[in-house]
Amino acid sequence: MAKKVKITETVLRDGHQSLCATRMRYSQMEPMLEELDKIGYKSLEAWGGATFDSCLRFLDEDPWERLDNLKARLKTPIQMLLRGQNLLGYNHYSDDVVTRFVQKASKHGVGVFRIFDALNDIRNLKTAIDAALACPEKPEVQGCLVYTVSPVHNNDYFVDLSKKLVDMGVHSICIKDMSGLLKPYVAEDLVKKLKASLPDNIPVQLHTHYTSGFGSMTYLKAIEAGVDVIDCALAPFALDTSQPCTETMVATLEGTEYDTGLDRQAMTPISKHFLKVKQELINEFGLKGYFDVNPNVLDFQIPGGMLSNLANQLKEAGMENKYQDLLDEMPRVRKDAGYPPLVTPSSQIVGTMATFNVMTGERYKMVPKEFKDLARGMFGKTPVEVDHDFLTKTLKVAENEIITDIKAEDAKAHSFADFEKELHEKGFLNPTEEDVLSYALFPQVAEEFFKKHYAPMTAYKKA
Ligand code: CO
């Protein structure tokens, strides 16, 4: 029986986020939108992740306007990546901010909400999932299994998590393997288990990165096991720390029962354009653009981009010779922190803590606030409970600082009205709801953007 595999194209989001520091402009996408739309992708990932921040901070673009422009030219569903209660920022937001953000994103054209939480704590997903399910535009709501490896993370754990997400009403499940840790035969087993235990109408999608070199093999085994959709990037933005290559996967499946039915020739001019764009981005922003495959990521589990940051921190402190110590320290700190998957923001938090331990030569002598927060439950429940003595004696967290009710914490966060009031007080008198949301996520960056683009003392756009 033919089982066509579908493809989500990531060139407009994860491709350039992974290889070119999220610097692709809308103007560099526009010439190929019509062609991309004709291919027949299941969806085009084009918004969310780091793009929102990058638009405001580096590219002088209004992310909402970018979404409108994309929507005006695309019939293929536009997919966004959303960090649950963190939205696209780094804090927990109040439920009303989360709900309004999701509603606005849907209204402006997001057709697929891919929602994840760094700790796989479903309490952090519920508000965003409920909001997306209630949108009148009826977007697809996809729940993520943030993939990692640890003594508690095995395929049964992820199957169990997927059932909870389906119970919450999601339309599809994504295995999100952000550091390329999912091995081919493990993927085969996981997909088989998911397909056997989830209802037939729940598609399973796989998202991986090539970081450790498994990418295409992992996809092939997952396809043979029945995966419905794979995430791929067109050749110039594929491989290395990005996704497997679209053209390669399409060619691999041609003439088989899994044939995608997509026209590989039609992709050639698109890839040609994006090869040019990649070179422009490398030149303009002084980027490296290429990364070595690193199978050791399996042991230290640090996402690619972060590894070079940590190496630089050590170098600046004149402690380059401690690099191996740092790689050895990472898994220990991760264990102490209750085995969080390493993805934004937990990757940075665990990495910084490990760096401090190595630099001071004494474990937990200096503890950053964020690490304490992670350990005491400010980001949700860690996969393994953090040892009580470690928490209270080593990290010196008081009993009353230990958080068990994360929703009570969310309720203390700024409301939409609080952010609106803050903008008023700063002299922006008529912010749109979108402006308030941009400000809620990235206060300083959004303020700078407004100052540049709006007439003084109002949020009306400059002519
Ligand atoms: Co990714």
Residues whose N, C-alpha, C, O or C-beta is under 5 A from the ligand:
A	BS01	CO	D14 M178
